[in-house]
Amino acid sequence: MFAGPSRRIKDASSASTRARKRPTLERHAIRGSGHYPHRLNFYDTPPTGDLTLEELETFAFDRLRLLADIESSQARNRSYKDIETIVNSRSATFLPLHSNSTKGVDLDGERRKDEVSHFVNRFAFSGSEELRQRYVRAEKMLFRIRWEMNDPDERKEFLASLNFGWDVVSDEEKVNFKGQLAAASGFRDQSKVDSESYFKVHWTKVSDLVEKRKVFVHLGQAYVPTREELSLVSAEFTTRLARKLEMTAKALPRLDEDDHVLPILDHLSNAFTAGIASEYTVSTNKLGEAITAEMVPSLAVTSFPMCMRSMQDTLKSSHHLKHEGRQQLNLFLKVRSAPV
């Protein structure tokens, strides 16, 4: 369904319309000994398997909660540690992702939800340059937090699976530039350079490290110690995601006739653009009470945006809404964790 950006999302949805059943995802191949051998993911391969519209909505909005919290925290200039604490707490509730060593947990189920939610949101936020940039920034931060949470051995296995093709700095080069490498690495004892491994990449891929003078640069090549590999991996993740979002944007016109998936994608992007996603995750009213169905009419008057208030008024007076209106109101209430 989310392969490419190809016609698969349209094909799956068309099949759903004909059979009045659920859209189907397609995967190119089963990975390794399991569907998801790694906790981390570069989202190179689209998901497969059966996916109901309800799952699509739930998965996408649960991820949106995390992305909205990240963007909101960055706008408030919160520290990285604060953002990390928020994301870890919210992830435990909405998008848990345990390590391979965890027992008694459905790892494939967690990683399937993570993968599907990424691809759904990728479609939702590929419509404009502004949305794409905001999505990349939030996803980059989420990836960084997960990277640092991950077990070191699992990180190594994940990194080996990507086959980036980075140039390894030879022992001869380390000898020739020992003083510069020691200075950039913060080593008072230059002999420590001998036991450190370095990658060599173009400096633009690690501009953050160059800015902080944490790497030695020679002839346009940055010599990056393995302890700073997160900057390399993060840069590669960002570059790939930005490129894939541009490709996905070209597939969006093919969804115009889809009256099942398109409203969900529109609502996701509209919520993110308006900056309301994080606010709409609140499941209590101002008094701290859980929102119930009985509270909706009164909350519509005091708290709903005008468009949702109009839909609620129409529903109350005529007991009827058109299909798209019902779906929009349903999604709005669901994001606020109200019973629907």
N, C-alpha and C positions, 0 to 999 in steps of 0.2 A: 504493500500500500504506500509506504513512504520511500520506496526505492528511487534513487535518482536525485534529481527531480524528474521523474518520468511520468507516464500516464497511469502508473499503477494505482495511485490514490483515487483517480477518477474511475478506473476500471473496477476497483474494489467497491467503490460506492455505488456504481451502476448496478453491479451484481446484487448489492444490498437492496437497491430500490426495486429491482425486478422480483427478487425472492422475498422481500420484506423481512429479510434476516439481517445478520450482522456483516459488516464489511470485513474483508480478509486481508491480512498482511502476508507478504512474501519475503522469505529470506533466501539469499543466494546459496548459502551452505551452512551446515551445522558446524560449530566451531569446536575443535579439539575434542577433549574427552567429555565436555559438557557444552551447553549453549553459551555460557558466560564464564570462562576460566579466570577472568580478572575482575577485580572490584572496580578498577578504573576503566574508562572507556573513551576512545577518541571518536566514537560514533561514525565509523567509516562504513559499516554495513547496516542497511535498513533492517528493521525488525520484521519478523514473520509470525505466522500463526493466526488464530482467530482473535478478533478484538471487537467487543460490543461498543456501541456508541456511549453507553454509560461509563465503561472503562476508559474510553478515550477522553471523555470530559473530566472524570475524576483524576486520572493520571496527570493530565495536562495542568489542571488547576492546582493540584498538590505541588507540582514543580514550580508553578507560577508563584506560589506563596513564598518559596525560598528565594527565587529571583527578585521578587518585589522587596523582600526584607533586605537583601543584599544592596539593591539600588537605593533603598531608603536610608540604610545605614551609611553608605558612601556619601550620600547627599548631606547627611548630618555630620560628616567628618569624624565618624567613629573610628577608633583604632582597629587595626587588623585583628587583635585579640578579641575585641568586643564583637566584631562581625563573626569571627570563628565560633564564639560561644553561642551567638544567636542561631547561626546556621546549624550547628551540631544539635542544639535543642529542638529546633523546628524539624530537622531531618529525622530525628528519632520518632516524631509523630507522623509526619507526612511522607517522607521519602527515605526510609532507613536503608542503609547499604553496609552490610557487615562484611568482615574479612573472611577469607577462605578457612581460617582456623576456627571460626565460630561454629558451635554445635547446636543442633536443634532449631535451625533457622532455614527457611526456604530461600536459599541464595539465588537460585534461578528466578524465582518469583520477584524478589526485590530488584534484581538487575534487569529483568524484563520491563518492570514498571519504569525504572530509571531510563532505559533506552527508548521505550515508546514515548514517554513524556517529553524527552528531548526532541524527538523527530516531530511530534505534533506541534510543539512550540516553535520549532524551526520553521515550519510552514506558516505559523501565525505571525511570526516576526520578521519575515523576509520581504514584506511588501514595500518598505521604504528604507532609505539609507539610514535615517535616524533610528528606526526600530532595530535594524540590523546591528548598528554600532552599540546600542544599549544592551541588546541581547548578548553580544559577544563579550562585553565588559562583565556582565553578571555571570555568564557561564564560565568565563576565565577565572573569576574569583571562586566560584563553586568548585571548579576543578583543582585550584591551588589548595583549598582547604582540605579537600578529599585526599590529595596527594600527600600532604603532611600528616594526615591521620593514618595513612595506610602503613602496613607493616613493611619494613625496609626490604625484606626478601621478596615480598609480593611486588614491590615497586620495581625491583631489578628484573623480575620475570616479565612484568608488563612492558618495561622499557626495551627488553630484548625482543619482544614480539613485534615491536613497531619498526625495527630495522631502519633507523633514520639515516644511517650511512655517514655519521659524523666522522671527521678525520681525527684519529688519535695522535696526540703529540708524541713523537719518538723520544727515546732517551737522549739521543744526540741533540735534539732541539732543547730539551730540558737543561742539558749542560750548557749550551750556548746562551740561554736566556735565564739561567738560574737566579741571578740577582733580581731581574725584573719580575720573574714569576714569584719569588719570595716576597718582594715588596707588595705586589698586588694581592697576594694571598694573606698578607699580614703575618708572615713567618719571620721571626727574628733570627732563627737558625735556618740558614739556606739549605742545610742538608735535608730538611723536611720535604723539600721539593722532590727529592728522589723517590719518596714513598707515596707521593700524591699522583693521581692520574689526571690528565688534562685532555679536553676536546678542543678542536680548532674549528671555529665557524666564523662566518662573516659578522663583523661587529654589529650590523643592524639587527641581527637576530637576538642580541642581548644588550640592547641599548640601555636598559635599566641598570645593568651591571657596569657598563661603561661609564654611565653618569655617576655612579657611586665609586668609581675607580677600584672596582673589585676584580678586574681582569686586566691582563697585559695585552695591548693591541700592537700588532706589527704587520705592516703592509695590508691593512684592512682586515686582518684576521684577528679575532679575539681568542685568547687562550683561556678556556674556562675550566676550573677545577671541578671534579665530579661532585663535590659538596654543593656546588651552585647549579647542578643540573636542572633544578626546578625551573629556572629562568629559561633554559633551552627548551625544555618540554612544554612549558607554558606558551612560549612564543610559537612553537610548532602547532600547538593546539589552536591558538588564536588564528594563525594564518590559514589553517585548513578549514576552520569553522567559517571564517569570513568568506572564503572562496565557495564553500558549499551553500552558504546563504544566498549568494549571488546566483548560483545555479538554480536553487530552489525558487527564487523570485521569478525566473523565466517560466516555471511550470504553473504558477498561480492562475493565469488566465484559463487554464484547462479545468479549474474547479468552479467556474462561474455557474454551471448548470447543476451543481451538487447542492441539494437543499437539505442534506443531512449533516455533512461535515463542515461546509463553509460557514454557517452561522456560528458554530463553535469557534472556528479560527478567528472570525471577525470579533467575537466577544472577547477572546483572549487578548488580541492586539489592542482593542479599544480600552480594555481595562488597564493594560500596561501603559498605554499612551497617556491615559488620564491620571495615572499615578494612584489608582484606587485599589489595586489588587491587594496590597498589604492591609489597607483599612478594612476591606471586605472579608478578611479572614476572621474578624472578630466574631465570636459566637455568643456574645452577651450584649445586653443593652447598657445604657449609661449607669444603671443601678447595679450592674454586675450579674443580672439575671440571664439565664439561658434563653435564647430567642425561641419562641414556640409559634406554631401556626396562628394561634389566636392573637399574637402581638403584631402580625404583619399589617393589618389594616391601619392601626394607629401609627406604626413606624413608617408606613408609606407617606403619611401626612407630614411627619416631623423630620424624617431622615433620608427618604429615597430621593435620588436625583429626579428631575422633572420627567424624563422619558419613562422611567420605571413607575413613577407615581401615576402617570397617565394610563399605563397599561393596567395597573392595579385598580384604578377607578373604573376603567372600561370593564374589567373582569367582574367587579363588584356590582355594576349596574346592569350588565347584560348577561353575566354568567357565561361569557364566551370570548375567546381570543383566537385570532388566526394562528395557524401552525407556527409561523416564524415568531410571532409575538409571544406565544406560550413558551417557546423554547428559550427566547431571550430572558423572559421573566424567571423561568425555571433555573437558568444558569446563574442569573443574578442572585437569587435566593440561595442557591447551592454554595456559591463562593462565600456567602456570609454564614455558612454552616447552619442555615435554617432548615428544618425538616421539610422535604418536598416529596 
